[in-house]
């Protein structure tokens, strides 16, 4: 019987800017409820998958940021995600679920990773047990599983466990002559400098060039930083509340520069008062410059993230980061896990993170053929603006590793583009059975998708109102505290 893998990412469940979160009048998330957009999506997707060939079976890949531990409490985020997944019929019947953590739910990987390889015949007396990464593929015993994500899926009716792979997971198809095709999955954060900040900082401090980057090195050096900056604020009480307020202020943009200047002054003052450093003009200037540089390198980097580049699906820097990651750490892990002879003739790379879906091919020097690239977008509105390229997709893969994406919505200014099927496979769409299957199934649920598009438009308008209200609240609070002019 036909078998398909469905890839979703970036639900950011529980966050107020997530389109699946139901909001109260004060724009706080309602625990245990989902939005109109989430409900209409579930109806449309259920109808679409019901139009797949009779007897179809499904696997699920959760490609990171399913939970948002930065802008929501863990209990709220988990409840919203469970309620949403519960509405998706295929989740209850899925044969397999694989979870690839992102940056906003990275804390789950930190919590689970010490035991992630326990089923691989290792124990705490071996270095493998303490690895910062998992293998790219394998059985349940080989990969380990996420207890927490498994519990969320169980709430939604899934009867298995959530296999965990971090930061990469792969599916492959081989023949007698070698690996014909491989599809690699990664949340996408390591294509950006902000998530390699500690690696870059270490290189700057030592003055020595960094060794060739591997996924073990990337995660080992930056994992704690990712938790600190993106995956724990929601669990930090008052500190998290102020942090989220600051994050909203940077997102709305109004006085981001002034707020960064305030943080730099605060940091410089703390250094002068808490450290036994003599005070004279040259030293004071050095402290001021150092504090300003550190804030710009960390908080400033946040405001320069790829998802805040609204008019292009990938900035030039992120294109280079994507090529470097695929041709460097990803390729090296393929060699480490499978051997150089197993490098595929044809590679696809699926990621999310940027909240800007697309399907395309890119040239990566380390591979002989262009790499097919899919981005699954995101279910959030990152700015008050609607003239952006933000949106969301799901990626669907068949048994022969043909791929296609159903772009669920895309912002086009005053209107929301309806769902459409896209493929970047190196064959014509007419010859791609996955494209044909998905497009036919989508057309059979056209009325349901029309209702989904209408609900997205209404939800986006509500999020716009939220951003304007939050911006005013943040500015007034900081002005009362004397932190802004």
N, C-alpha and C positions, 0 to 999 in steps of 0.2 A: 504494500500500500504506500502511497506517496507520503513523503515526510518533509516538513518544512521547519526552518528555524526563524523565529521572529526576534528582532533586535530592537530594544527600546532603551532610551537613556534620558537623563536630565529632567525627570519629573519634578525634582525639588519639592517633594511633598511636604506640606506644612508651612512652607515659606509664603509670606503674604503676596509676593510677586509671582507665585506659581499659578498658572491657569487652572490647575486641578484643585486648588485649595479654595474652600468656601469661606468667605469673609463675613464678619459681623459688621455692624454699622460703623464701628470705629476702626475698621480694616484689620482687626485682629483675626487670626485663623480660628475657625470653628472645628474643634476636635471631633473626629468621628464622622465627618461629613465630607462630601465632595461637591465640586462646583457643577453648574449647569454644563459647562464645556466638557468636564470629565464624564458626566452622565451621557451626554449625547454622543461623545466619542465611543463609549463602550457599546452603545446600541449599534452604531455604524460599523464598528470593527467586528462585532459579533455577526452581523448580517453578512459582511464581506467574507469572513472566514468560512461561514456556512455555505458560501458559493464556491469554495475550493472543491477539487475532485472528491468524490465520495470516499469515505474512509481515511481522509487525510489525518495525519498525526503531526503534533507540533512540539518543538523545543522552544525554550525561552532564554534569551541572553539579556541580562540587566546590566547595561553598560555604564554604570556609575552615576552618581548624583541622583539616585532614586530617592534617597532621604536627604534632607538639608539640615545638617547639624550646625550650620553657621547662623541661619536666620530663623530657626524654629527649635523649640524644645524637642528633645528626642521622643518623648511620649506622643506629642502632637504630630510630629512628622511620621512616626511609625503608624499611628492610627489612620491618618489620611491616606498613606500609601496602601495599607491593608484594605481600606474601604474601596479604593480605586481598583486595585487588582481583583477584588472580589466580584466586581461587575464584569470582568473579562472572562467569558466562558472558557476560552482555550487554556487559561492559566490553571484551572482546576483539573483539566485533563492532560496537561503537558507531561511528556515523558521525562523531561530533563530540564532543570533550570541551572544556569551558570551565572554567577554574579562576579562582575569585574568592578571593584570599587573605583570611585572617582575622587575628587578632592573634597567635595562637601560631605561625603560619607566616608572619608578616609579613616576616620576614627574606628570604624568597624574593622578595617583591615589591621590597624594597630592592636585592637583588642584580640583579634583572632590569630594573628600571624605566628605567635609563638607555638601554637599547636597545629598550624596549617599542614605541616609535613609529617605529623606524627604517624599517619597511616602509611607512610612510605618507608617504614622499617627503620626510622631514626629515633633517637632518644635525646634528652637534654645534654648528653655528653658528647654529641656530635655537632660540628659546625653547621651541618645542613638543617638541623632542627631550628636554629636561630636565624635562618636566612630571611632576608627582607623581601623575598619574592617567592613565587611558586613556579613550577614548571608551566610551560605554555599549554599543555594538553595532557589528557590522561583520564583514568577512571576515577571514580569517587574516592577510592582509597589513596590514589596517587595525588589528587589535588587537595583533598581536605574539603571542609565545608564551613560556611558561616552560620554559626548558631543563631545569631540575631536576625539575619536576613531570612534564614530558614523559618524562624518563628513568625515573622511577618507574612511570609508566603503561606504558612500553615493557617493563619487567620483568614487568608483569602481562599482557602480550600485546596491548596496544592498539597499532595500527599507525600512528596519526596523531600530531599534536602537541597539546600542551595550550595552547589559546588562553587568553590571560590578559586579564581585565578587572578593574580596581580603581578605586574601591571598589564600583562599581555595574555591573551588566550588565542588559540588557533584551531581551525578546522582544515583538514587536508584531504586531497584525493591523489592517490598514487597509481602508477602503472608499472609494468615490468622495466620500463626505461627510466624510472625515477618519479619524483614528485611532480605531477602535472600542474596542480593548482593548490594554492593555500590562501585562506582568508584569515587575516589577523585582526584581533579586536583589542582596542585600547581606549580608555576613557578620553584621552586627548590632552591631559594637563601637561605632560612632559614635553610637548612641542613648544611650550612658552618659557621664556626666561624667568618669569615670576616664580615658577615651580622648580627652577634649578638655582634659586637664589643663593643657597648655602654653598653649592658647588662653585658658583661664580665668585662668591665672597671669599671662600677658602683659597681660590687661585689668586685673587687680588691681594690677600693678606700675606701669602707665602712668596708671592712673586715668581712662582714656578708654574709652568703649564700643567694643566690637569691631565691625568692619564686618559687614555681612550675611554669614553663613557660607556658603561654597561648599565643595564637596568638595576642590578644589585647595587652599584655605586650610586646611581641617581636616587634610589629610594633610601639607601642607608644614610646618605648625607642630607636628604631633604624631607624625609618622612615626618620628623618631629616639627619641622617648619610648616609643612602642609597642615598638620593637625592644629598647630597654634593659630595660624592665620585664617583657615577656612573650615575647620571641622570640629570646633569645640565651643564656639561662642554661644550657641544655643543652650549649652548645658552649664553656663557660668553665672547664672543669676543676674545680679545687678551689673556685674562687669560685662556680661554678654549683652544686656540691654543697652548700655552705653556704646559698646562696640558696634552693635547693630545700628544704632542711631548714627554713629559716625559713618558707617558703611552706606547708609541711605543718603547721607549728606554728600558723600563723594559720588554716588551714582547719579543724583539729580544734578550735580555739577555746579550749582549756584555759587558756592564760595569754597570750592575744593582747595584752591591755592592758599586761601586765608586759613583754612582749617589745618592744612599741613604745616604752615608757618607756626601756628599755635602749638602743635605737637612738638615741633622742633625746639621752640622756646622752653616748653615744659621739660623736655629731655635735657636740654643744656642746664637749666636751673637745678635739676635733680643731680646732675654730675657735679656741679659746683658745691652743692650743699652736703652731699653724701660721701664724696671722695676727698681725701687729703691732698688736693691739688692747689698749689699756690696761685693767687690771683694777680695777674698783670695783663696788660693789653694784648700781647701776642698770644698768651695762653687762652684768654677769654675768646679771642677771635677763632682760635683753633677749635675750641669746644663748640662754638656756634656753628662753624662750618661742618664739623664732624656730625653734629646732631642733625643739621639740615640735610646732609648727604645721606645719612642713614634713613631718615624719614622718607626722602625722595626715593631711595632704593627699595623700600618696603611698601609704605603706604602709597607712595607715588606710583609704584609698579602696579598696584591694584587698579588705579584709574586708567592705566594704559593696557589693561588686559585685552586680548583679542576680541572678547565678546562686546567690548565697548567701542570697537571699530565698526560703526553701524552701516556703512555704505558699501562694503565689499565682503564677500564670504570669507576671505582670508587676506590679511595684510601681507605685505612683502616679507616682513620679519617672520610671520607665522608660516608662510610657504617654505621659507628656508628651514625653520624649525621642524616642520613636518618632514621635509626631505632628510634632514640630519637624523631625525629619530628613526625613520624607516630604514635608512641606509646604514645607521650606526648601531645603537643599542638593540633595536628590534632584530636586525639581521644577525647580530652577534648571538643573541639568545636562541635564534633558530639553529645556528651552528652548534652552540653549546648543548642544546637539547636533542637535536636530531642528526647532527653531522653536516658538514659542508656539502656532501653529496646529495643531501635532501633539500637543498634550497630549491624553491619551486620555479618552474618555467613561467608561471603566471601568478601574480600576487595581487590580492585585493586587501585594502586596509579600511576598516570601519571604525569611526570614532565619533564622539559627540563633543561635549564641553563648551564649544564656542557659541551654541544656541543659534547657529546659522547653517541650515541644511543645504547640501549640494551633492551632486554626483559628477565626477570628472575623472580624468586621468592625469597623472603627473610623471615626469621623468625623474627617476632616482638613479644616479650614476652607478650605485652598487648592484643594480638589477638590470638585466639585459633588455627587458621589455618595460614599457610604461606600466606604472602601478595604478590599478583602479582604486579610486578613493570615494568613500561615502561618508558624509557627515549626517548624523541623525538629529541635529538641531537641539532645541530645548523648549520646554513647556513654560517659559517664563517671559515676562516683559521686563527688560532690563533698564528701560528708560521711559520717560514720559513721551518720547517721540514715537510716531508711527511710520515715518518715512525711513524705514530701515530694511535690512534683508533678514531679519529674525524670522524664525518659524520652527516647525517640528516635522520630523519624518519618522517612519518606521522602516527598517530594512528587512527584507524577507529573502531567504536563501533556500534553494531546493536541494535534493539529494546529490545532484551533480555539481553543486556549488555555483549554479547560475544565480545571479543576484538582481534585485530590483528594489527600488525605494518608493514607498507611497508618501509623497510630500503632503502632509495633512493640512497645513496652512502656511501661508507666507504673507508677510505684510507688504502691501502695495500702496502705502499712503492712506487714503481715506477708505479703501476697501480691503477685504481679506480675500486672497486668491483661493479658489476651491481646490480640493485634493486632486492631485495628478500623479501618475506613475512615471518614474524616471529610471534609467539604467545607464551605467557607464561601462558595462561589460564590453569587452573588445569584440563583440559580434553585433550585427544589426538587431534592433528591437524586435523585428518580425521573426527573427530566428532564435530569440531568447524565450524559452518556454516559461521562465519565471516572470518575465515582463507580461507575456500574454495572459498567464493565469491570474496575476494580480490585477491587471487592468480590466479583465472581464469580470472578476469578482467585485471590483470597485464599482463598475457600471451597474451591477445588479443591486447595489445598495445606494444608488444615487440620491434618492429622496432623504435617506438618513444622513448622508454626508452633507446635504444642503442645510439641514437643521443644525448640524455640527458647525458649519461655517458661520451661520447666523449667531450661534451662541458664542463662538470665538470673538466675533465683533463686539458683542455686548460685554464680554468679560474684559477685553482689552480696554474698552472705555472706562470700566470700573477701575482697572489698574492705573489708568492715566489719572483719574481723580485721586486715587490713593497716593500716587507719587507727588502730586501737587500739594496735597494736605500734609504728607510727611515732610516735604521740603520746608513748608512754613513752620511746622512744629519744631523741626530740628534747628532751623535758623533762630527762632524765638528763644529756644532753650539755651543755645550757645551764647546768644547776645545777653540774656539775663545773667549768665555766668561769667560774662566779661571775656569770653573766649573768641568773640568776633567783634570787629569794629561796628 
